[in-house]
Amino acid sequence: MNLSRNVSEIIREHVTLEVESIDRLYLNVYQPQLQRDLGVVAFFRYHRGQPFASSSLMADMTRTFVTQLESFAKTQQIPVITFPKGQRKDDIANGYRAKFSKEEGVVFIGKAQEKASVFRTEKRYHQASGQTYPWLVRSTAMVNHYYIYALDRNFGPFFLKFCSYFPYNAKLCLNGHEYAKQQLKQKGIEFEPLDNGFLSCADTRHLQRVCDGLSAEKIDRLLRKWLRLLPHPFTKTDRQAGWLYDISILQAEFSLTQVLDRPLTGRAFFEEVIHENLDLGNPGQVQLIFNRRVTKRTPGRFRTRVITEGVTPSLHVDYKHSKIKQYHKEGRALRTETTINDTRDFTIGKRLKNLPRLREVGFAANRRLLDVQQLSHDCHVGAATFQQLQTPVAVDGQRASAFRFGDQTVQALLQALLVLSILSPGFKQKELKERLALLLGLEPGTITQGRMTYQLRRLKLHGFIECLPRKHRYRVTPFGLRIALFYTRTYVSLLRPGLSQIAAPDPPGDNRLRSHFDKTSEAIEQWCRDAKLAA
């Protein structure tokens, strides 16, 4: 069997369908004005005209809301169940959906006790009068949550989870692939589904347009539609007065699915990719993928994990609260998936209106991971190019020293370029200086302006970087990125560990290279002894 040799070849020649889509969205549905105690006070005192804001008033609202939910389920003949402990809610939902025959409607309602943030009333004493008065405080409590699993003709399956206690925050969970499937069905376009994805489609361009068209406005309309159809915890008068739900992003998944024509080849190739990229969780590589700077003060873990569940391996790269997962989906497709759990990791707000910016980050991270894998898997350079870098260069009367492979400053400089290469507006001299100092173990202040000017001229004359017009910024060239990857990967993964085996008195771990060198040394010594005896 002839397996494909590198990432570029498999993507170029063996991908039959490529789809970029929002995957799972987990959204927070909340009343912005009721997340603080003063807002709650304003709701009960100034809107509803109550003398005090107290938990007894909230309890009355809760009883009304729960009664309406139960009455709605009974009238519509909707099953109401209590989720058993230890059983996946998705598995239960799939069973009910399989029996549901309508095009649209509530499939079932599930109930579970979960911890929630609530407001409580406590008694306080007025120091002057000595009388008690109620005071609102934020607390937590185990309260019932109602999971409303439904089918929408435009979005497919989704669920809306309501907390049964004031201020009745909710969670909306939907899936971009299910949305796309519903849109294709309505257009009469044939497709073959994967679990949470697509295996084939009669009109791939239309499929991608549908995926691109899933917007914040459409999601907002979905929520408003079902808030009208379902029992609402707030009255019509409350809503007309401006007490309305808003949406923020709790978790967003952005996927790139590449269906392969030969499943066996795809699996063998994917395992090779994992083997070649175990260092992707290092801070330098994480910066390449997520387009964010990582310093010693950056919180979170930066790691690569290879997880084998059954016989299917998967690659995980973590960055702060976000991660990229890459795996061979159902033995048919390469799935690259970025999950963002906190939008502020990328200085983006949490409200749903920021979805366009967030999807740029997610999809770009997927593409960068593949770019890094392609270059790192095939970053060789020709002998002539390598030799040219070992000698000084002169361009238009300007001279620059060589990029000698084993030089510590050269290695640090090229590692810094790898990090800075993903900055779309380019990088400044200051950013290169800070990164170079960190890699050399120096304070940035110890690197002079003249030294940085020298290094920038050196990089420019050798073709590693180019100046951006009318800006004091620089951009890494494709040639510079390839050479930087070749130098750093060869030095870190091949030369340094190889020399440590050869030179160490007692090398730990795999010392096959050392044993072969020892045998070669013994053979040479024996040859010399034999030659001397013969003479």
N, C-alpha and C positions, 0 to 999 in steps of 0.2 A: 504493500500500500504506500502510495506517495503522498506524504503529509506536507502541507504548506509550511514554508520555512520561516516566515516572519509575519508580524502583525499587518504590515502594509499590504502584503499579498492577500491575506485572508479577507481583509476588509474590501480590497479593490476587486477581487475576483470571485469571492464565494458568498457574498451577502446578497440575498434575493429580495429582502424587504428591510427598509430602515424607517423606523417611526420614532419621532421625538414627541413626548407627550407628558403633560402633568399626570401624575399617577394618583396617589391618595392624598386628599386634603382633609385635615382635621382642624375645624374652625371653632373659635369661641364666639358664642352668641350671647350678648350681654347688654344691659342697660347702662350706658356710660355714666349717667348721673347718679346711679344707685350703687356705685362701687365704694363710696365714701360715706361716713356717718352723717356729714352735713347734708349730703344729697338725700339720704333717707329721711332726715328730719324735714327737709323742704317738701318731699313727696307727701308725707302724712299731714304736716301742719299747714302748709301754704296751698297745696293742691287739694287735698281731701278735707281740709278744715278741721282736723283733729287737734285737741289741746296738747297732746304729747305724741311722740313717736315711740311706740312700745311693741314688744314681741307679741302681745296679745292681738294686736291689729294684724300682724303678719300671720298669726295662726289662723285667723278668720279667712284671710285670703287663700292660705294653703288648703283649708278644708273645702272651700269653694272650687278651687282649681282641680283638686283630686276627684271631687264628686263629678265635675264636668268630664274629666277624662274617663272615669269608669262608666258614666252614662253614655258617652260617645262610643266606647268600645261595645257596650251592650246593644245599643241601637244599630250599629253597623255590623254587628256579629263578628267582631274582631277578637281573636284569642288574646287573653292576658295571662302571662306566665311569670313565675318568679324564677330567675336564673339560678340554676343549681351551682354550688361552689365547685370549682375545679374544671368546669366544662367551658370550652371556648364559645363565646357568644356568636362568633361568625359561623361555627358549625351548626348551631341551633338555627340561626337565621337562614342558612342555606337549605335546611330541611323544610322550613316553612315556605320559602320562596318556590321550592320545587312543586309544592301543592297549590300555589297561588295562580289562578287562571286569568285574572283581570289584567288589562293593559296598564292600569294605574290605580293606586289605592294603598291603604295601610295594610301591611301583611300581618303583623302582630305587634303587641306591646309587651315589652319585658320590663320587669321590676327588679332592682337590686339596691342594697344598702351600701352607700359609699360615703367617704368623708367629703365634706364640703365646707367652704367658708361661709359663715352665716353671721347675722347680727343678733345679739342678745341684749336684754334690758337688765340692768343691775341697779339696786337702790343705792343712792348716795345721800349724804346728809349735808344740809346747808349749815355752815358754821355759825352764821349770824342768827338764823331763826330756829335752828335745831330740827327743822322738818325734813322729811325725806322727799326725794324726787327721782324719777326714772332717768337713766342715762344709757345711751346706746354704746355698746362695745363690740368690736369684731372678735369672733371666735371661730372654732371649728366644731363640727358635729357629724355623727353618722346619721344620714337622712336617706329617704327613698329617692331613687332616681328612676325616671321612666324613659325607657328606650323605645322610641317609635320607629319601627322598621317599615319602610314604604318603598313603593316603586313609582317612579315618575316617567311619563312618556318621553321626556326629553333627556333626562339624566340617568334613567335606569335605577338600580338599587341605591339607597342611601339610608342613613338613620339620623334622627334628631333626638338627642338625649336631654331631658329637662330635669333639673334639680327641683324637687317638690317644695323647697323652702325659699323664702324671700332672700335675695331679689330675683330668684328663678332664672339663674344663668343656665344656658344650654350649650350643647356641643353639636355641631353639624359635621357629619362625615360623608364624603362623596368620593367618587373615583373618575378621573379623567378618561380612562380607557372605556369604562362603561358608558360615559356620556358619548364618546365617539361611536360606540357600537349602536346606540339608539339612533344617532343621526344617520348612520349608514343604512339602517333598516328603513327609516322613513324615506330615504332617497331611492331605495330598491337596489343598492349597490351590494353585490355579493362579497362576502369575506369569510375567512376561516379563522376562528378565534383560538388564541392561546389562553390559558388561565391568566386573567388580568393582562391581556395583550392581544396581539394579532399575529397570525402565522402567514396569512396571505390576504390580498385585497385586489379586487378587480380594477379599482381606480386608486392607485397609491397617492397620487397628487391630491385628490379630493380628501383622502384620509388625513394627510398632513395638514391641509387647510382647516379641516374640522378640529383637529387637535390644537392648532394654533388659535382657533377661534374661541376656545373656552376662556372667557373673560370674567373679571370681577363683577361686572354688571349682570351677566347671566346667572352667576351664582347668587347674587343678591336677589334677583327676581325669583329664583327657586325658593329661597327662604321666605320671602314675602308671600308667595303663593301658598305655601303650606302653613304659614302662621294664620292665614285667613281660613284655611280648611280645617285646622285642628283647634281644639279648645285652647284658649289663650289665657295665661295667668293674669293679664291686665285687662281691665274693662275697655270698652270702646271709648268711653269718656277719657280714660287715662291716655289712650293712644292719640286721640284728637288733640289733647293738651300737649303733645310732644314727647310723651314717655315711650320711646321707641327703641327697639333692639338695633344694635350695631354688630359688625362682624370683625373679628381679628383672626390672625393666623397663628395657630398653635403648632402645627406641623405640616410641612409641605414636601411632597416627594416628586422629583423630576426624573423621568426615565428616558433612556435611549435604548431601544430594542433593535438588534440587528440579527435577522433570521438568516441562518446558514444553510447552504444547500446540502452539506454533507455532515450529518450529526456527529459521526465518529471522528472525523477530522476536526470538527469544532471542539470537541471535548479534549482531544489530545493537545490541540493548540492552546486552549484555555489553561490547561494545567501548566504548560510551558510558560505562559504569560505570568501566572502566579509565581512560579519559581524564579523568574527573572526580575520580579518587582516586589520582593519582600521588604525593600527599604522605602517603599512609598509613604509609609507613615512617619518617616523622619521629618522634622520641622522644615528642612529645606525643600523636600519634595511636596509636602503639604501646601507650602506657600505657592508652589508652581500650579497646583491643581485648583486651590480655592481663591487664588488672586488676593491673598491677604498676607500682611507682614506678620511674622512670628518672632517674638523676642523672649527673653528670659522671664518677662513679666506677663506674658500671654497665658491666661488660665486654660485649664483643660488638659486632656491627654492627647498626645500625637503618636499614633501607633498604627501598625499594620497587623491585622489578624487574618489568618487563614483558617476557616472553619469548615469542617467536613461533617455534613449532616447526611447520614446514609452513605452514599457514594458520590455525592455531588459537592465538590469543593466551592468555596466562595471567598472572595477577597474583600476585606473591610479596611477602609482608611478613615480614621477619626480626626476631626478638627473641631475643637471647642465642643459645642453642643450638636454639631452636625457630622455627617458621615457620608461616605460613598461606599456602596456595596456593588460588587460585580460578580456575576455568577452565570452558569450555563443553564438557561431556563428550559425546563422540560426536555433537555437534550436536543433542542432545536435552535435556540437563539442565544446570543450573547446579550445579557441585560446589564447595563450600567445605570446605576440609580443613586442620585444624590438626595439625601433626606436632611432638611433644615428644620431643626427643632427650636431655634431662637433666631428670629430675623435680625436681631441687634448684633449678632456675631458679624454681620456684614454692613453695619450702620444703616439698616433699613428699618422703617417703622413696622409695627405689627398689624396695622389695619389692612383690611382686604384690598383697599385701593392701591397698595404697594405690590400687589401680585405681579404686575409686568416687570418691575425691577428685580423681584425675587426669582422669577423664572429665567431671566438673563443670567443670574448667578448660577442657578442650578444646572441649566443646560450647558453653560460654558465650562463648569467644573467637570461634567461628563466628557466633553470634548477634549479638555486639557488632559484628563487621565489617559484617554486613548492616544493623544499626541505624545505624551511622555512615554507611554508603553511602546509606541512605534519607533520613536527615536532611540530609546534605551535598548530595544531589542535589535536594532540595526543601525548603530551609530559609528560604524567603521569609517576610516578615511584612507585615502590612497597613500602609498609610500612617498610619492613626490610631494604631496601636500604636507605630510608630516615632516619631511626633511626641510621644506621651505620655512616651517614655523620654528625650526631650530637655529635659523640664521637671522641676523638683523635685516631690516628692510628700509629702503629709502624711497619716498614718494614726494615728488615736487620739491625736492631740496630738503625735506624733513626726514630725519632718521629716527628709527625706533629699534630698541633692542629685541632680541629673540624671545620667543615663548618656549623656554626650555622645559621639557616635560616634568622633570623631577623637582623643579624649583618650588619652594613652599609658597612664595608670593603669587606665582603663576596659578598654582592650584587654588589658592584662596580667591584670587581674582575671578577665575572662571566659575567657581562655585557661587560667587556673588552674582555673576551674570545670569546663572540659572534661575535664581530667585527673582531678579529684576526683570527677566524677560517676559513675564506675564503681565506687567503693568501696562495697560492699554495706552495711557497717555505718555508712556516712556518714563525714564528715571532721571533724577538730578544727580549732580556730582555728590551732594550731601548724602543721598541715599546709598550710593555706591561706597562712600567713605565709611558710613556706619556699619554696613554689612562686612566690608573688608576688614575693618578693625576687629569686629567680633570674631571673625574666622581666624585672624592672626593672634588673637588673645591680647589685643592692645586697647587702650583708651582712644576713642576717636580724636581727642585733642592732640594726641601725639603724632598724628599723621598730618603733615603740613600741606598747605595749599599747593605748593610747588610739586610735591610728590604725587598728589592726585591729578594735577594737570599733566604730569609725565605719564601716568598710567592711562589716562583717557586718550592722550595722543597715541600711545602705544596700541591701545585697543582699536582705535580708529584706523591707523595706518595698516594694521594687519587685517582689516576688514571684519572685525568682530562686532563693531557698533557703527551706527550712522547718526549724524546730527539731524534733529528734526528742524525743519525750516522755521525761522522767526521765533524759536523757543530755545531756552537754555536747558534742553532735555535731549536725551539720547535713547536710541532703540537698538535692541539686539538684532542682528541680521540672522537670516536662516543659516548662513555659514557659521556664524559665531555660536549659535545654539548647538549645532551639530558638533563642532570642535569642542565646545565646553562639556557636552555630554561624554564625548569620547575620552577626553583627558581625565575628567573626574571619575568616571565609571571604571576605566582601565586602571587608574592609580589606586582607587579605594577597593575595588573588587578583585583585582588580579595581582598587581605588582606588590602592594604593601603586604597582603596576607601571604603571598608567595615567598617574599624575602624573609618574613618572620619565620616561616617553616625552615628555610634553608640556613638562616644564620643562628637561630636560637639553639642553645645547647641541648635542650630537651623539649621540643615543640609539643604542645598539647593537641588533643583531638586528632583529626585526620592528617597524618604525616606521610602520605604516600609520596608526595613530591620530594620530601627530605630523603626518603629511602632510595629513590631513584638517583638523586644527586650523590648520595653516599656510594652507591654502586658504581656510578660513573667515575668518581674520584678514586675509588679503589682500583678500577680498571686502568686508569691513567698511570697511577703509581706503579702498578704491576708491569705495565708496558715499559716504563722508564727503568725499572729494575732489570727487566729482561734485556733491554737494549744495552745497559751498562755491562751486564755479564757477558753478552755476546762480544762486546768490544774487547 
